[in-house]
Amino acid sequence: MTKPSVDVQEFINRHPFSRFQWITFALCFCIVLLDGFDTAAIGYIAPSLIQEWGVSKPALAPVLSAALFGLAAGALMAGPLADRLGRKKVLTGSVLVLGLFTLLSGFAADLQSLTVMRFITGIGLGAAMPNAVTLMSEYCPTARRSLLTNAMFCGFPLGAALGGFLASWMIPQWGWRSVLVFGGVTPLLLLLVLLLLLPESVRYMVAKGYDHARIQAVMSRISATAADAASFFLSETRAVAAGKSGLAVVLSPSYRVGSVMLWLAYFMGLVIFYALVNWMPILFKDAGIAPKQAMLISALFPLGGIGAVFCGYLMDRFNADRIIAIGYLLTAASIYAIGQATGSVGLLVVVVFVAGTIMNTAQSSMPALAAGFYPTQGRATGVAWMLGIGRFGGIAGSFLVAELARRQLGFDQVFMVLAIPGLIAASALFIKLRAHPDSGKVSLQAAPLSH
């Protein structure tokens, strides 16, 4: 009897989510968790830097945003590299850079050297996250792709919240450097596990024409029935021109408008996220809240990202563009509400947690949206460029609050300004939906792959 030719995505869809896929999920979750921890850590140690080095708040803007410049550079480079060299190589290399230079940041002697170390750390951070999202999405069954990818990406806000809770405990005992040392050693330990257990994307291997035996070995870890396959092939949502990959796919006429709108929405979301994660402890302290209490309340904001799991469930069942756009509209309202809640610490705790849940739910769902929008040949680049260009929003957010502080805007006025990017992000996704009405409910399988 002739052995069949097997569609990789259909095979993944047909079989239960295996132990092998759960291990891949766990490893990608840990990468994104450490990414979130390291990204937020600098905001939590900022008050200690002001005290130890005697610098002003505006002088902190370069060190707060240095990692973001690195994040942008790392993402913009790593996406095309991963579409050319593979997801695993770029992921493991990025975790090495992240761990090593976070560790070195803990021994910085002054603001200038810390800024340089944070920039290089950012390159590792920027390369890690989009490739973790891409690799995970390529091992997910279509019907649960957004749910699983969002659940994995929840590692980022959880890591950011963990940074706040650990910082509030570690800094009084061992100083701010201990937070960075911890944030450096942990990724280096994870790297050893990644080298042993992390697989290459099977969709990438098929797209690049890897040896049949190597593909079959990976597929057999999902289900032993892969041994019956004579060959493996891919299917995609839309045809891709022969020889096109990476940025050529992302900026092609079929994807151009959607790409720009994804960039704009993610950019605006990160204006809000980094402005608040980096500056919220300082803003609350200036509003008369005790420093430790300010840090703990601030840590509730990124913790709210766990709502992305529910959003992923909705994205798999309804139009994903519309679901996330509504999330950004609610973000604008809830961020504005933070500025009105300083009269009561109890009310502020509730409002910050609700705002964080809504904002991080929308923002954490964006990588899954991008992963579903692009075909295999451009997926890593598409996700990475959205994350990379979005990082400039993080840079803008850091400098925006510094500028608002310089202009001496009131607490409520700062949060009113920070609500505006939420409205812009929602508008961008409605434009994407209008330009690509079929893309809000996407699958990684449909039409045969174009040759």
C-alpha positions in Angstrom: 0.0 0.0 0.0 1.4 3.4 -1.0 2.4 5.6 1.9 0.6 9.0 2.0 1.9 12.5 1.6 1.0 14.4 4.8 0.0 18.0 5.3 2.0 19.2 8.4 -0.7 21.5 9.8 -3.5 19.0 9.1 -1.5 16.4 11.0 -1.1 18.7 14.0 -4.8 19.6 13.9 -5.8 15.9 13.8 -3.8 14.7 16.8 -4.0 15.5 20.5 -1.7 18.2 21.8 1.3 15.9 22.7 3.8 16.0 25.6 6.4 17.1 23.1 4.3 20.2 22.2 3.7 20.9 25.9 7.5 20.9 26.5 7.9 23.3 23.5 5.1 25.5 25.1 6.8 25.4 28.5 10.3 26.4 27.1 8.8 29.2 25.0 6.8 30.4 28.0 10.0 30.5 30.1 11.8 32.5 27.4 9.0 35.1 27.3 8.8 35.1 31.2 12.4 36.1 31.5 12.0 38.6 28.7 9.2 40.3 30.7 11.2 40.1 33.9 14.2 41.8 32.4 12.3 44.4 30.4 10.4 45.6 33.5 13.3 45.3 36.0 14.9 48.6 35.1 11.7 50.5 36.0 11.6 48.9 39.4 15.2 49.7 40.2 14.9 53.3 38.9 14.1 54.8 42.3 17.3 53.1 43.7 19.4 54.6 40.8 18.1 58.1 41.6 19.1 57.6 45.3 22.5 55.9 44.8 23.8 57.9 41.9 22.0 61.2 42.6 20.6 61.6 39.1 17.4 63.5 38.2 14.3 61.8 36.8 14.7 63.1 33.3 18.4 61.9 33.3 17.0 58.3 33.7 15.2 58.4 30.3 18.3 57.1 28.3 18.9 54.1 30.6 15.2 53.3 30.8 14.9 53.3 27.0 18.4 51.9 26.1 17.1 48.3 26.2 14.2 49.4 24.0 16.5 50.6 21.2 18.3 47.2 21.5 14.9 45.4 21.5 14.0 47.2 18.2 17.4 46.4 16.6 17.3 42.8 17.8 13.8 42.2 16.5 14.3 43.8 13.2 17.4 41.7 12.6 16.3 38.5 14.1 13.1 38.0 12.1 14.7 37.8 8.7 17.6 35.7 10.3 15.1 33.2 11.7 13.3 33.0 8.3 16.7 32.2 6.8 18.6 30.2 9.5 15.8 28.7 11.6 13.9 29.6 14.8 16.0 27.5 17.2 19.5 29.0 16.3 18.3 32.6 16.7 16.4 31.8 19.9 19.3 30.1 21.7 21.7 32.8 20.6 19.4 35.6 21.8 18.9 33.9 25.2 22.8 33.8 25.6 23.1 37.5 24.9 20.2 38.3 27.2 21.6 36.4 30.1 25.2 37.4 29.8 24.6 41.2 29.5 21.9 41.3 32.1 24.4 39.7 34.5 27.1 42.3 33.5 24.5 45.1 34.0 24.5 44.1 37.7 28.1 45.3 37.9 27.8 48.6 36.1 29.8 51.4 37.7 27.8 54.4 36.4 24.7 55.4 34.4 26.7 55.5 31.1 28.0 51.9 31.4 24.6 50.7 32.5 23.0 52.3 29.5 25.4 50.5 27.1 24.8 47.1 28.9 21.0 47.6 28.7 21.3 48.3 24.9 23.1 45.0 24.2 20.8 43.2 26.6 17.9 44.6 24.5 19.3 43.0 21.3 19.0 39.6 23.0 15.5 40.4 24.3 14.3 41.7 20.9 15.5 38.6 19.1 14.0 36.1 21.7 10.4 37.1 21.9 9.2 37.1 18.3 10.9 33.8 17.6 9.4 32.2 20.7 6.0 33.4 19.4 6.7 32.1 15.9 8.0 28.7 17.0 5.0 28.2 19.4 2.4 29.2 16.8 3.9 26.7 14.3 3.3 23.8 16.6 -0.3 24.8 17.5 -3.5 23.2 16.1 -5.4 25.8 14.1 -8.5 25.7 16.3 -6.5 26.6 19.4 -3.6 28.6 17.9 -4.6 32.0 19.4 -5.4 30.5 22.8 -2.1 28.6 23.1 0.0 31.4 21.7 -1.6 34.0 24.0 -1.2 31.6 27.0 2.5 31.3 26.2 2.9 35.1 25.7 1.3 35.6 29.1 4.8 34.8 30.4 5.8 38.4 29.4 3.4 40.3 31.7 3.8 37.6 34.4 7.6 38.1 34.2 7.2 41.8 34.4 5.0 41.5 37.5 7.4 39.0 39.0 10.1 41.6 38.6 8.1 44.0 40.7 7.4 41.6 43.5 11.0 40.3 43.6 12.4 43.8 43.4 10.3 45.0 46.4 11.8 42.0 48.4 15.4 41.9 47.0 16.3 45.6 46.9 15.8 46.4 50.6 17.9 43.3 51.5 20.6 43.1 48.8 20.3 46.3 46.7 19.2 46.9 43.1 22.2 45.0 41.6 20.8 41.7 43.0 17.8 42.0 40.7 20.0 42.2 37.6 22.3 39.4 38.7 19.2 37.1 39.2 17.9 38.2 35.8 21.2 37.3 34.2 21.9 33.9 35.8 18.5 32.5 35.2 18.5 32.8 31.3 22.0 31.2 31.2 20.7 28.2 33.1 17.6 28.0 30.8 20.0 28.1 27.8 21.3 24.6 28.7 17.8 23.2 28.7 16.9 24.9 25.4 20.0 23.4 23.7 18.9 19.9 24.8 15.1 20.1 24.4 13.9 22.9 22.1 13.0 21.7 18.6 13.2 23.5 15.3 9.9 24.5 13.8 8.6 21.6 11.7 6.8 24.0 9.4 10.1 25.8 8.8 11.9 22.5 8.1 9.3 21.6 5.5 9.4 25.0 3.9 13.2 24.9 3.7 13.2 21.3 2.3 15.0 19.6 5.2 15.7 15.9 5.0 12.6 13.7 5.3 14.0 11.6 8.1 14.7 14.7 10.2 11.1 16.0 9.7 9.6 12.6 10.3 11.6 12.2 13.6 10.0 15.5 14.9 6.5 14.6 13.6 6.7 11.2 15.3 7.1 13.0 18.6 3.6 14.5 18.0 2.2 11.1 16.9 3.8 7.8 16.0 1.6 7.6 12.9 4.0 10.1 11.2 6.1 7.0 10.5 3.6 6.1 7.8 4.1 9.3 5.8 6.0 9.1 2.5 6.6 12.9 2.5 5.4 16.1 4.2 4.0 19.3 2.7 2.7 22.7 3.8 -0.5 24.6 3.2 -0.9 28.4 3.7 -3.8 30.9 4.0 -2.7 32.7 0.9 -0.3 31.9 -2.0 3.2 33.2 -1.8 5.2 34.1 -4.9 8.0 31.7 -5.6 11.3 32.5 -3.9 9.8 35.3 -1.7 10.5 35.2 2.0 11.1 37.4 5.0 10.6 41.2 4.4 9.6 40.6 0.7 6.5 38.8 1.9 5.7 41.2 4.8 5.8 44.3 2.5 4.2 42.6 -0.6 0.9 44.1 -1.8 -1.1 41.2 -0.2 0.2 42.1 3.3 1.4 45.8 3.2 -1.6 47.6 4.7 -2.1 44.9 7.4 1.6 45.1 8.2 1.6 48.9 8.7 -1.6 48.8 10.8 -0.1 46.0 13.0 3.0 48.1 13.5 1.0 51.2 14.4 -1.3 49.3 16.9 1.6 47.6 18.6 3.6 50.8 18.7 0.8 52.7 20.5 0.2 49.8 22.9 3.8 49.9 23.9 3.7 53.7 24.4 1.2 53.0 27.2 2.9 49.9 28.5 6.5 51.2 28.9 5.4 54.7 30.0 3.6 53.0 32.9 5.9 50.1 33.7 8.9 52.4 33.8 7.4 55.5 35.5 4.4 54.3 37.5 6.4 53.7 40.7 7.9 57.2 40.5 4.5 58.8 39.6 2.8 57.1 42.5 5.6 58.0 44.9 5.3 61.7 43.8 1.5 61.4 44.4 2.2 60.7 48.0 2.2 56.9 48.2 4.9 55.2 50.2 7.7 53.9 47.9 7.3 50.1 48.7 3.5 50.4 48.4 3.9 52.3 45.1 6.1 49.5 43.8 3.6 46.8 44.8 0.7 48.6 43.2 2.7 49.2 40.0 3.4 45.4 39.9 -0.3 44.8 39.5 -0.4 46.5 36.2 1.6 44.0 34.1 0.2 41.1 36.2 -3.2 41.7 34.5 -1.9 40.2 31.2 -3.3 36.8 32.3 -6.5 38.0 30.6 -4.9 37.3 27.2 -5.8 33.6 27.6 -9.5 34.4 27.5 -8.8 36.8 24.6 -7.1 34.0 22.7 -10.2 31.9 23.2 -12.4 34.7 21.7 -9.9 35.2 18.9 -10.2 31.6 17.8 -14.0 31.9 17.6 -14.7 35.5 16.5 -12.9 38.1 14.4 -9.6 38.6 16.1 -9.0 42.2 14.7 -12.3 43.3 16.2 -11.8 41.6 19.5 -8.4 43.3 20.1 -9.6 46.7 18.8 -12.4 46.7 21.4 -9.7 45.8 24.0 -7.7 48.9 23.0 -10.8 51.1 23.3 -11.4 49.8 26.8 -7.7 50.4 27.5 -8.1 54.1 26.8 -11.0 54.4 29.2 -9.2 52.4 32.0 -5.9 54.3 31.7 -7.8 57.6 32.0 -9.5 56.2 35.2 -6.1 55.6 36.9 -5.6 59.4 36.9 -8.9 59.9 38.7 -8.3 57.3 41.4 -5.4 58.7 43.6 -7.7 59.8 46.4 -8.1 56.2 47.7 -5.3 53.6 47.7 -7.9 50.8 47.7 -9.6 52.2 44.7 -6.2 52.8 43.0 -5.3 49.1 43.5 -8.5 47.9 41.8 -8.3 50.4 38.9 -4.6 49.6 38.2 -5.3 45.9 38.1 -8.3 46.3 35.9 -6.5 48.7 33.5 -3.5 46.3 33.4 -5.8 43.3 32.7 -7.5 45.1 29.7 -4.4 46.8 28.3 -2.1 43.7 28.6 -4.8 41.4 27.2 -5.0 43.5 24.1 -1.2 44.0 23.7 -0.3 40.3 24.6 -2.8 39.1 21.9 -1.0 41.1 19.1 1.8 38.5 18.4 -0.8 35.7 17.9 -2.7 38.0 15.5 0.5 38.7 13.5 1.5 35.0 13.6 -1.8 34.0 12.0 -1.7 36.8 9.4 1.6 35.8 7.7 2.6 32.7 5.9 5.5 30.4 7.0 8.0 32.1 4.6 7.5 35.5 6.3 6.0 34.6 9.7 9.2 35.2 11.8 9.9 38.4 10.0 6.3 39.6 10.3 6.0 39.0 14.0 9.5 40.3 14.7 9.1 43.5 12.7 5.8 44.3 14.4 7.5 43.8 17.8 10.7 45.6 16.6 8.9 48.7 15.2 6.6 48.6 18.2 9.6 49.0 20.5 10.0 52.5 19.3 6.6 53.1 20.9 8.2 51.9 24.2 11.0 54.4 23.6 8.5 57.2 22.9 6.5 56.2 26.0 9.6 56.5 28.3 10.5 59.9 26.9 6.9 61.1 26.8 6.5 60.8 30.6 9.9 62.4 31.2 8.7 65.3 29.0 5.3 65.5 30.8 7.1 65.6 34.1 9.4 68.4 32.8 6.3 70.4 31.8 4.9 69.7 35.3 1.6 68.2 34.2 -0.6 66.9 37.0 -1.0 63.2 37.9 -4.5 63.1 36.2 -3.3 65.0 33.1 -0.4 62.5 32.6 -2.9 59.6 32.5 -5.3 61.5 30.2 -2.5 61.9 27.7 -1.5 58.2 28.0 -5.1 57.1 27.2 -4.9 58.6 23.6 -2.6 55.9 22.1 -5.2 53.3 23.0 -7.7 55.1 20.7 -5.1 55.2 17.9 -4.3 51.5 18.3 -8.0 50.6 18.0 -8.4 52.7 14.9 -5.4 50.9 13.3 -6.9 47.5 13.8 -10.3 48.6 12.4 -8.4 49.9 9.3 -6.6 46.5 9.0 -10.0 44.7 9.2 -11.4 46.9 6.4 -8.3 46.2 4.2 -8.1 42.5 5.0 -11.6 41.4 5.9 -10.6 37.7 5.8 -7.5 38.1 8.0 -9.2 38.4 11.4 -10.2 34.8 11.4 -7.0 33.2 10.1 -5.6 29.7 10.1 -2.2 28.3 9.3 -3.8 26.1 6.7 -6.0 26.7 3.6 -4.7 26.9 0.1 -1.8 24.8 -1.2 1.6 26.3 -0.9 2.7 28.1 -4.1 5.8 27.0 -5.8 
